[in-house]
Amino acid sequence: MSGTGGVASLKRAAALCAIQFVESGMVIGLGGGSTAAEAIAALAEGLRSGRFHDVVGVPCSKRGAAQATSLGIPLTDLRSGQMLDLTIDGADEIAPSLDLIKGGGGALLREKIIAQASRRLVIVADSSKLSPALGTNHALPVEVLPFGWLNQRGFLESLGCQARLRRDNRGRPFLTDQRNFVLDCHFGPIASPYDLACRLEHRAGVIEHGLFLGMATDLVVAGPDGVRHRRLESARSQ
């Protein structure tokens, strides 16, 4: 299986498998990205068919909210402070430990907030997202405040990366849903992701980073040999 159509089929296969974890009455985080969009579509079909009922979604992005609304999925938000039963989301790069790089779509801040509020985080992906080490195949997105962003780029590059300002298709700085900038940081393989995350979290002006460490509980990955589900042995229970 190869080409764009093949990858799309793998994404659909992973999404359909992940939907098996949904139960009626759940509050579900709706992730961003193309694979999560397949899961949103599958969830909507399950609601229409009567397979699920009383399921409510919490979207990670404005785009995901628009898709869910158009498909008739009831939505809520996190203002009540409740924990989500399950979140289904994609990833840009997945290490053997199930640590992740996310944020290729620019929704990393909301995705991380929802991931932290979820009892179970199911990552859906095609096998091209698997990597021996984070940073090998994908830049690390870092969301920064527009004010002083050049200083943040200098700081990030002092950590050993090449940082590029993300731009939209009209050449303007890409804006997140919070109207912040994104710097895509090319580190190469990251030897100590937890150390890097700590340094980023202590830097004023860095709003969020795309290292999702110790958050995923499940991985559903589709490849030429089929769909595999892996449950992290040390998956958190809340």
C-alpha positions as CSV (number, residue, x, y, z in Angstrom):
1,M,0.0,0.0,0.0
2,S,1.6,3.3,-1.1
3,G,0.8,6.8,-2.2
4,T,-1.6,9.3,-0.8
5,G,-4.6,7.0,-1.2
6,G,-2.8,4.3,0.7
7,V,-1.9,6.6,3.6
8,A,-5.5,7.8,3.8
9,S,-6.7,4.2,4.0
10,L,-4.3,3.5,6.9
11,K,-5.5,6.6,8.7
12,R,-9.2,5.5,8.3
13,A,-8.3,1.9,9.5
14,A,-6.6,3.3,12.7
15,A,-9.5,5.6,13.4
16,L,-12.1,2.9,13.0
17,C,-10.1,0.7,15.4
18,A,-9.9,3.5,18.0
19,I,-13.6,4.1,17.9
20,Q,-14.1,0.7,19.5
21,F,-13.0,2.2,22.8
22,V,-15.9,4.6,22.8
23,E,-18.9,3.8,25.0
24,S,-22.3,5.5,25.3
25,G,-22.4,8.3,27.9
26,M,-18.7,9.2,27.5
27,V,-17.2,12.7,27.2
28,I,-14.6,12.5,24.5
29,G,-11.7,14.7,23.5
30,L,-11.7,15.3,19.8
31,G,-8.1,15.6,18.6
32,G,-6.7,17.6,15.6
33,G,-5.0,16.5,12.4
34,S,-6.1,14.3,9.5
35,T,-6.1,11.0,11.4
36,A,-8.2,12.4,14.3
37,A,-10.5,13.9,11.7
38,E,-11.2,10.3,10.5
39,A,-12.0,9.4,14.1
40,I,-14.4,12.3,14.4
41,A,-16.2,11.2,11.2
42,A,-16.4,7.6,12.5
43,L,-17.8,8.8,15.8
44,A,-20.5,10.8,14.0
45,E,-21.5,7.7,12.0
46,G,-21.7,5.7,15.2
47,L,-24.1,8.3,16.7
48,R,-26.2,8.4,13.6
49,S,-26.5,4.6,13.5
50,G,-27.4,4.3,17.1
51,R,-24.2,2.5,18.0
52,F,-23.5,5.2,20.6
53,H,-25.8,7.6,22.4
54,D,-25.3,10.5,24.9
55,V,-21.7,11.0,23.7
56,V,-20.4,14.6,24.0
57,G,-17.2,15.9,22.4
58,V,-14.6,18.4,23.5
59,P,-12.7,19.6,20.5
60,C,-9.0,20.6,20.5
61,S,-9.2,23.1,17.8
62,K,-11.6,25.4,15.9
63,R,-11.3,23.3,12.8
64,G,-12.2,20.1,14.8
65,A,-15.1,21.9,16.4
66,A,-16.4,23.0,12.9
67,Q,-16.1,19.4,11.6
68,A,-17.9,17.9,14.6
69,T,-20.7,20.5,14.5
70,S,-21.2,19.9,10.8
71,L,-21.5,16.2,11.5
72,G,-24.0,16.6,14.4
73,I,-21.7,15.7,17.3
74,P,-22.8,17.5,20.5
75,L,-20.0,19.6,22.0
76,T,-19.1,20.9,25.4
77,D,-15.9,22.5,26.9
78,L,-13.7,22.2,30.0
79,R,-15.3,24.9,32.0
80,S,-17.0,22.4,34.4
81,G,-13.5,21.0,35.3
82,Q,-14.6,17.5,34.6
83,M,-12.2,14.7,33.5
84,L,-12.7,13.4,30.0
85,D,-13.3,9.6,29.7
86,L,-11.3,9.3,26.5
87,T,-9.4,11.4,23.9
88,I,-8.6,10.2,20.4
89,D,-5.8,12.2,18.8
90,G,-3.1,11.9,16.2
91,A,0.7,12.5,16.5
92,D,3.5,13.7,14.2
93,E,6.1,11.4,15.7
94,I,5.9,8.5,18.1
95,A,8.8,7.0,20.1
96,P,8.9,3.4,21.3
97,S,8.1,4.7,24.8
98,L,4.8,6.3,23.4
99,D,6.2,9.7,24.0
100,L,5.1,12.0,21.2
101,I,5.8,15.1,19.1
102,K,2.5,16.9,18.3
103,G,1.6,20.3,17.0
104,G,2.0,20.0,13.3
105,G,-1.5,21.5,12.9
106,G,-0.8,24.2,15.3
107,A,-3.2,23.1,18.1
108,L,-0.6,21.9,20.5
109,L,-1.7,24.0,23.5
110,R,-5.3,23.0,23.5
111,E,-4.3,19.4,22.6
112,K,-2.1,19.2,25.6
113,I,-4.7,20.7,27.9
114,I,-7.2,18.1,26.8
115,A,-4.7,15.3,27.0
116,Q,-3.9,16.2,30.6
117,A,-7.6,16.2,31.4
118,S,-8.2,12.7,29.9
119,R,-8.3,9.4,31.7
120,R,-7.2,7.7,28.5
121,L,-5.3,9.2,25.6
122,V,-5.6,7.0,22.5
123,I,-3.2,8.0,19.7
124,V,-4.2,7.0,16.2
125,A,-1.6,7.0,13.4
126,D,-0.2,5.3,10.3
127,S,3.1,3.5,10.6
128,S,5.1,6.3,9.0
129,K,4.8,8.2,12.3
130,L,6.8,5.6,14.2
131,S,10.4,6.7,15.0
132,P,13.3,5.4,17.0
133,A,13.7,8.8,18.8
134,L,11.7,12.0,18.9
135,G,13.1,14.7,16.5
136,T,14.4,12.1,14.0
137,N,11.8,12.7,11.4
138,H,9.8,15.8,12.6
139,A,10.6,19.3,13.9
140,L,9.4,20.2,17.4
141,P,6.7,22.9,17.3
142,V,7.1,25.5,20.0
143,E,4.3,28.0,20.5
144,V,5.6,31.5,21.5
145,L,4.1,34.8,22.3
146,P,4.5,37.2,19.2
147,F,6.0,39.8,21.5
148,G,9.7,39.2,21.6
149,W,9.5,36.1,19.4
150,L,13.0,36.7,17.9
151,N,14.4,36.4,21.4
152,Q,12.7,33.1,21.8
153,R,14.1,31.9,18.5
154,G,17.6,32.8,19.7
155,F,17.0,30.9,23.0
156,L,15.8,27.8,21.1
157,E,18.7,27.8,18.8
158,S,21.1,28.1,21.8
159,L,19.7,24.7,22.8
160,G,20.9,23.1,19.5
161,C,18.2,23.5,16.9
162,Q,17.4,25.4,13.8
163,A,14.2,27.3,14.5
164,R,12.0,28.5,11.7
165,L,8.9,30.7,12.0
166,R,5.9,28.9,10.7
167,R,4.1,30.8,7.9
168,D,0.6,30.3,6.4
169,N,-0.1,29.8,2.7
170,R,0.0,33.6,2.1
171,G,3.5,34.0,3.6
172,R,2.3,35.6,6.8
173,P,3.2,34.3,10.3
174,F,1.0,31.3,11.1
175,L,-1.3,32.1,14.0
176,T,-2.6,29.5,16.5
177,D,-6.2,29.6,17.8
178,Q,-4.7,31.7,20.6
179,R,-3.1,34.0,18.0
180,N,0.4,33.0,19.0
181,F,3.3,32.2,16.6
182,V,4.8,28.7,16.1
183,L,8.6,28.1,15.8
184,D,9.4,24.7,14.2
185,C,12.6,23.5,15.8
186,H,14.8,21.1,13.9
187,F,16.8,19.3,16.6
188,G,17.5,16.0,15.0
189,P,17.1,13.0,17.4
190,I,16.5,14.5,20.9
191,A,18.7,12.7,23.4
192,S,16.8,13.9,26.6
193,P,13.2,14.9,25.8
194,Y,12.3,15.4,29.5
195,D,15.3,17.7,30.1
196,L,14.4,19.7,27.0
197,A,10.8,20.0,28.1
198,C,11.9,21.3,31.5
199,R,14.0,24.0,29.9
200,L,11.3,25.1,27.6
201,E,8.7,25.2,30.4
202,H,10.9,27.6,32.4
203,R,11.3,30.1,29.6
204,A,9.1,33.2,29.6
205,G,7.5,33.8,26.3
206,V,7.3,30.1,25.4
207,I,3.6,29.3,25.7
208,E,3.8,25.6,25.0
209,H,5.8,22.9,23.2
210,G,5.0,19.8,21.2
211,L,6.6,17.3,23.5
212,F,3.8,15.1,24.9
213,L,5.7,13.0,27.4
214,G,4.1,10.2,29.5
215,M,0.6,11.1,28.3
216,A,-0.4,8.5,25.8
217,T,-2.0,5.4,27.3
218,D,-2.7,3.6,24.0
219,L,-1.4,3.5,20.4
220,V,-3.5,2.3,17.4
221,V,-1.2,2.2,14.4
222,A,-2.1,1.0,10.9
223,G,0.5,-0.3,8.5
224,P,0.8,-2.6,5.5
225,D,0.4,-5.6,7.8
226,G,-2.8,-4.4,9.4
227,V,-3.8,-2.5,12.5
228,R,-2.1,-3.0,15.9
229,H,-3.2,-1.8,19.3
230,R,-0.7,-1.3,22.1
231,R,-1.7,-0.4,25.6
232,L,1.1,1.2,27.7
233,E,1.8,-1.1,30.6
234,S,2.3,1.8,32.9
235,A,-0.7,3.7,31.6
236,R,-2.0,6.1,34.2
237,S,-5.3,5.5,35.9
238,Q,-7.3,8.5,37.2
